[in-house]
């Protein structure tokens, strides 16, 4: 049996899949991309199972490809012989083919946007809180938040009876090489803190052997993929805050995280997954839509937040903020200072209301 026939007859199956918000359009050429662990393969396999036409899924990262490669010509001939309408090339690299195979619909799956001419681009993030409730169907919305806070947003870490720490370890060893894990651990220590790439290099070379060229290149790759984000601070020129893409992995990689940092990271990632342009305002919160300030305040009372916002009100006015949203664990309240509205909501409500 040749490799293409094997792929056609032995398409992988999902053990479990919960619906996601992403949708594939009718474009004949799609680049479906997203950070490692976001669930791209599971999404496509579920989509193919519900597709009423001949299809072919090929995992270009399958080790069998090392010993039995196929050519573009043989793939094109197989598509025609089987009258295949949809072809999926997973873990694709632009070095595989000089040109792409011809079929009714071609889906290219990559970690970062591949820059394929005329391709529609669809990005899949790790899951958000609303999607998480699809995985945790037996819990209430409020109880679901505590599970989400513990388990994080990587689908592979959600549906198992194994220890979260063991799952996180296996995931990291499977998806990252040892040097990348060392770098991730360093970034986790500084999660939500101000950090420059030069500082990252200075910290890194004290603990493990590393070249400056490798680190700068790797940080750029992580930024493109969405493994890490740098948040600019509008009040400090050149200042940026770093945040890793999953709270559970951040927690596993270091003992330095406390609840407040963990919660702030969760709020930030929620904003970033909606493709918001996010800016920091000192240590006071995060600005979106140019006139809305988001303040993570998990357990602070209304009185303490009122005192805090009074102290920073001049910065709020100077920045043109018209609305301030305080994200809490369970508190709700609302007040106004001059013409600026301050409203607090629990994360499990805010994350869904904000999206709507």
C-alpha positions as CSV (number, residue, x, y, z in Angstrom):
1,X,0.0,0.0,0.0
2,X,1.5,3.3,-1.0
3,X,1.5,6.3,1.3
4,X,-1.4,8.2,-0.3
5,X,-3.6,5.2,-0.2
6,X,-2.7,4.7,3.4
7,X,-3.6,8.3,4.2
8,X,-6.9,7.9,2.3
9,X,-7.9,4.8,4.2
10,X,-6.6,5.6,7.7
11,X,-7.6,9.1,8.5
12,X,-7.1,9.8,12.2
13,X,-10.2,10.1,14.5
14,X,-10.9,12.4,17.4
15,X,-11.4,10.7,20.8
16,X,-13.3,13.8,21.9
17,X,-14.2,17.1,20.3
18,X,-16.2,20.1,21.5
19,X,-17.5,22.7,19.1
20,X,-15.4,25.7,18.4
21,X,-16.4,29.2,17.3
22,X,-14.1,29.2,14.2
23,X,-15.8,28.5,10.9
24,X,-14.4,27.6,7.5
25,X,-15.8,29.6,4.6
26,X,-16.3,28.4,1.1
27,X,-13.0,29.6,-0.3
28,X,-11.3,27.1,-2.6
29,X,-7.9,27.8,-0.9
30,X,-7.7,28.2,2.9
31,X,-4.7,28.7,5.2
32,X,-6.0,27.5,8.6
33,X,-3.4,28.5,11.2
34,X,-2.8,28.9,14.9
35,X,-0.5,28.4,17.8
36,X,0.6,24.9,18.6
37,X,-1.9,23.1,20.8
38,X,-4.8,25.3,19.7
39,X,-6.7,22.3,18.3
40,X,-6.3,22.8,14.6
41,X,-6.0,19.2,13.7
42,X,-9.0,18.1,15.9
43,X,-11.1,20.9,14.4
44,X,-10.3,19.8,10.8
45,X,-10.8,16.1,11.5
46,X,-14.2,16.8,13.0
47,X,-15.1,19.0,10.0
48,X,-14.0,16.3,7.6
49,X,-16.2,13.7,9.4
50,X,-19.2,15.9,8.6
51,X,-18.2,16.5,5.0
52,X,-20.4,14.7,2.4
53,X,-17.8,14.3,-0.3
54,X,-14.5,12.5,-1.0
55,X,-11.6,14.0,1.0
56,X,-8.0,13.3,1.7
57,X,-6.2,14.3,4.9
58,X,-2.4,14.2,4.8
59,X,-0.2,14.9,7.9
60,X,3.0,16.3,6.4
61,X,4.7,15.9,9.7
62,X,4.0,12.1,9.9
63,X,7.4,10.3,10.3
64,X,6.3,7.8,7.6
65,X,7.0,10.7,5.2
66,X,10.7,10.3,5.9
67,X,10.8,6.9,4.3
68,X,8.1,7.0,1.7
69,X,7.7,10.5,0.2
70,X,5.3,11.3,-2.6
71,X,5.6,13.9,-5.3
72,X,3.2,16.7,-6.4
73,X,2.6,14.8,-9.6
74,X,1.7,11.5,-7.8
75,X,-0.6,13.4,-5.4
76,X,-2.3,15.2,-8.3
77,X,-2.8,11.9,-10.1
78,X,-4.3,10.3,-6.9
79,X,-6.7,13.2,-6.5
80,X,-8.0,12.7,-10.0
81,X,-8.3,8.9,-9.8
82,X,-10.3,9.0,-6.5
83,X,-12.3,12.1,-7.6
84,X,-11.3,13.8,-4.4
85,X,-12.9,17.2,-3.8
86,X,-11.2,18.4,-0.6
87,X,-7.5,18.0,0.3
88,X,-6.1,18.9,3.7
89,X,-2.3,19.3,4.1
90,X,-1.6,19.4,7.9
91,X,1.7,20.6,9.4
92,X,2.5,22.1,6.0
93,X,5.8,23.8,5.1
94,X,6.1,25.9,2.0
95,X,9.3,23.9,1.1
96,X,7.2,20.8,0.4
97,X,6.0,21.8,-3.1
98,X,6.9,24.4,-5.7
99,X,3.2,24.7,-6.5
100,X,0.1,23.6,-4.7
101,X,-2.1,20.6,-5.8
102,X,-5.3,21.4,-7.8
103,X,-8.6,20.3,-6.3
104,X,-12.0,21.9,-5.5
105,X,-10.9,22.9,-2.0
106,X,-7.4,22.9,-0.5
107,X,-6.8,23.5,3.2
108,X,-3.3,24.2,4.4
109,X,-2.7,24.0,8.1
110,X,0.2,25.8,9.6
111,X,1.3,27.4,12.9
112,X,1.8,30.9,11.5
113,X,0.2,32.5,8.5
114,X,1.9,31.0,5.5
115,X,1.6,33.9,3.1
116,X,0.0,31.8,0.4
117,X,-1.2,34.0,-2.5
118,X,-5.0,34.1,-2.9
119,X,-5.6,32.0,0.2
120,X,-8.3,32.9,2.7
121,X,-6.8,33.0,6.2
122,X,-8.6,31.7,9.3
123,X,-6.9,31.7,12.7
124,X,-7.7,29.4,15.5
125,X,-6.7,30.5,19.0
126,X,-6.6,28.3,22.1
127,X,-10.1,28.0,23.6
128,X,-11.9,30.9,25.4
129,X,-14.1,30.5,28.4
130,X,-17.3,30.1,26.5
131,X,-15.8,27.3,24.4
132,X,-14.4,25.8,27.6
133,X,-18.0,25.3,28.9
134,X,-18.5,23.0,25.9
135,X,-15.7,20.8,27.2
136,X,-17.1,21.0,30.8
137,X,-20.7,20.3,30.1
138,X,-21.5,19.0,33.6
139,X,-20.6,22.2,35.6
140,X,-22.3,25.5,36.1
141,X,-20.9,28.7,34.6
142,X,-19.6,29.9,38.0
143,X,-18.0,26.6,38.9
144,X,-16.7,26.4,35.3
145,X,-14.5,29.4,35.9
146,X,-12.6,27.7,38.7
147,X,-12.0,24.7,36.4
148,X,-10.9,27.0,33.5
149,X,-8.6,28.9,35.8
150,X,-6.9,25.6,36.8
151,X,-6.9,23.8,33.5
152,X,-6.2,26.6,31.1
153,X,-7.0,27.0,27.4
154,X,-5.0,24.3,25.6
155,X,-7.6,21.6,24.5
156,X,-5.1,18.7,25.0
157,X,-4.9,19.5,28.7
158,X,-8.7,19.5,29.3
159,X,-10.1,16.0,28.7
160,X,-8.1,13.6,30.8
161,X,-8.1,12.1,34.3
162,X,-4.3,12.6,34.5
163,X,-2.6,15.2,36.7
164,X,-2.6,18.6,35.0
165,X,1.1,18.9,35.8
166,X,1.9,15.6,34.1
167,X,-0.2,16.7,31.1
168,X,1.5,20.0,30.9
169,X,4.9,18.3,31.1
170,X,4.0,15.9,28.3
171,X,2.6,18.7,26.1
172,X,5.7,20.8,26.5
173,X,8.1,17.9,25.7
174,X,6.0,16.9,22.7
175,X,5.6,20.4,21.2
176,X,8.8,22.3,22.2
177,X,12.5,21.3,22.1
178,X,14.6,21.6,25.3
179,X,16.1,25.0,24.5
180,X,12.6,26.4,23.8
181,X,11.3,25.1,27.1
182,X,14.2,26.8,28.9
183,X,13.2,30.1,27.2
184,X,9.6,29.6,28.0
185,X,10.4,29.0,31.7
186,X,12.3,32.3,31.7
187,X,9.4,34.1,30.1
188,X,7.0,32.5,32.6
189,X,9.0,34.0,35.5
190,X,8.4,37.5,34.1
191,X,4.8,36.9,32.9
192,X,2.9,40.2,32.8
193,X,6.0,42.1,33.8
194,X,8.0,44.7,31.8
195,X,10.8,43.0,29.8
196,X,13.0,43.8,26.8
197,X,14.5,41.2,24.5
198,X,17.9,42.3,25.6
199,X,16.9,41.7,29.2
200,X,15.7,38.3,28.2
201,X,19.1,37.5,26.7
202,X,20.9,38.8,29.8
203,X,18.8,36.6,32.1
204,X,19.0,33.6,29.9
205,X,22.8,33.5,29.5
206,X,23.2,33.4,33.3
207,X,21.5,30.1,33.5
208,X,22.0,28.2,30.2
209,X,24.2,28.4,27.1
210,X,22.5,30.5,24.4
211,X,23.4,32.6,21.4
212,X,22.0,36.1,21.0
213,X,21.1,35.3,17.3
214,X,19.1,32.2,18.3
215,X,17.2,34.0,21.0
216,X,16.3,37.0,18.9
217,X,15.1,34.7,16.1
218,X,13.2,32.4,18.5
219,X,11.4,35.3,20.2
220,X,10.4,36.6,16.7
221,X,9.0,33.1,15.9
222,X,7.2,32.9,19.2
223,X,5.6,36.4,18.5
224,X,4.5,35.4,15.0
225,X,3.0,32.2,16.2
226,X,1.3,33.7,19.3
227,X,3.3,31.7,21.9
228,X,4.1,35.0,23.6
229,X,2.8,38.6,23.3
230,X,4.5,41.9,24.0
231,X,2.1,44.6,25.2
232,X,3.2,48.2,24.7
233,X,2.8,50.7,27.5
234,X,1.5,54.0,26.2
235,X,2.8,55.9,29.2
236,X,6.4,54.6,29.0
237,X,8.1,54.8,25.6
238,X,9.7,51.5,24.6
239,X,8.3,49.7,27.6
240,X,6.5,46.4,27.0
241,X,4.9,43.7,29.1
242,X,5.3,40.0,28.3
243,X,2.5,37.4,28.5
244,X,2.6,33.7,27.6
245,X,-0.3,32.2,25.6
246,X,-1.7,29.8,28.3
247,X,-2.0,30.3,32.0
248,X,-1.7,26.6,33.0
249,X,1.6,26.2,31.1
250,X,2.9,29.4,32.7
251,X,2.0,28.1,36.1
252,X,3.7,24.8,35.4
253,X,6.9,26.4,34.2
254,X,7.6,28.5,37.3
255,X,6.8,28.8,41.0
256,X,6.9,32.6,40.8
257,X,3.3,33.1,39.7
258,X,0.7,34.2,42.3
259,X,-3.0,34.3,41.9
260,X,-3.1,38.0,40.9
261,X,-0.5,37.5,38.1
262,X,-2.3,34.4,36.9
263,X,-5.6,36.3,36.8
264,X,-4.1,39.3,35.1
265,X,-2.7,37.0,32.4
266,X,-6.1,35.4,31.9
267,X,-7.8,38.7,31.4
268,X,-5.0,39.9,28.9
269,X,-5.3,36.7,26.9
270,X,-9.0,37.0,26.6
271,X,-8.6,40.5,25.1
272,X,-5.8,39.3,22.7
273,X,-7.8,36.4,21.4
274,X,-10.4,38.8,20.0
275,X,-7.6,40.4,18.0
276,X,-7.9,43.6,20.1
277,X,-5.0,46.0,19.9
278,X,-4.1,46.1,23.6
279,X,-1.9,48.7,25.4
280,X,-0.8,48.9,29.0
281,X,-1.4,52.0,31.1
282,X,1.4,51.8,33.6
283,X,0.4,49.1,36.1
284,X,-3.1,50.5,36.1
285,X,-4.7,48.3,33.5
286,X,-5.0,47.7,29.7
287,X,-6.5,50.0,27.1
288,X,-8.6,48.7,24.2
289,X,-10.6,50.5,21.5
290,X,-8.5,53.6,22.4
291,X,-11.1,54.7,25.1
292,X,-11.8,51.7,27.3
293,X,-9.6,50.7,30.3
294,X,-9.7,47.1,31.6
295,X,-8.5,46.6,35.2
296,X,-8.0,43.1,36.6
297,X,-8.9,43.2,40.3
298,X,-9.8,39.6,41.3
299,X,-10.7,40.1,45.0
300,X,-10.6,43.9,45.7
301,X,-13.7,45.4,47.2
302,X,-15.6,48.3,45.6
303,X,-14.2,50.7,48.3
304,X,-10.6,49.7,47.6
305,X,-11.1,49.9,43.8
306,X,-12.8,53.3,44.2
307,X,-9.8,54.6,46.2
308,X,-7.4,53.2,43.6
309,X,-9.3,54.7,40.6
310,X,-9.4,58.1,42.4
311,X,-5.6,58.1,42.5
312,X,-5.2,57.3,38.8
313,X,-8.2,59.4,37.6
314,X,-5.9,62.1,36.1
315,X,-4.1,59.4,34.0
316,X,-7.5,58.0,33.0
317,X,-8.7,61.4,31.8
318,X,-5.4,62.3,30.1
319,X,-5.6,59.0,28.1
320,X,-9.1,59.8,26.8
321,X,-10.7,56.9,28.7
322,X,-14.6,57.0,28.6
323,X,-15.3,53.6,30.3
324,X,-13.5,51.5,32.8
325,X,-14.2,47.8,33.2
326,X,-13.0,46.1,36.4
327,X,-12.7,42.3,36.0
328,X,-13.2,40.4,39.3
329,X,-13.6,36.8,40.4
330,X,-17.1,37.3,41.9
331,X,-17.9,41.0,42.7
332,X,-20.3,43.2,40.7
333,X,-20.7,47.0,41.2
334,X,-21.0,50.2,39.3
335,X,-20.1,53.9,39.9
336,X,-19.3,57.1,38.0
337,X,-16.6,59.7,38.5
338,X,-17.4,62.8,36.5
339,X,-18.4,61.4,33.1
340,X,-16.4,58.2,33.3
341,X,-18.4,55.0,34.0
342,X,-16.7,52.3,36.2
343,X,-18.3,48.8,36.1
344,X,-17.1,45.6,37.8
345,X,-18.2,42.2,36.6
346,X,-17.0,38.6,37.4
347,X,-14.7,37.2,34.8
348,X,-17.3,34.5,33.8
349,X,-19.8,37.2,32.9
350,X,-17.3,39.9,31.6
351,X,-15.6,37.5,29.1
352,X,-18.9,36.7,27.4
353,X,-20.5,40.1,27.6
354,X,-17.3,41.8,26.3
355,X,-17.3,39.5,23.2
356,X,-21.0,40.2,22.5
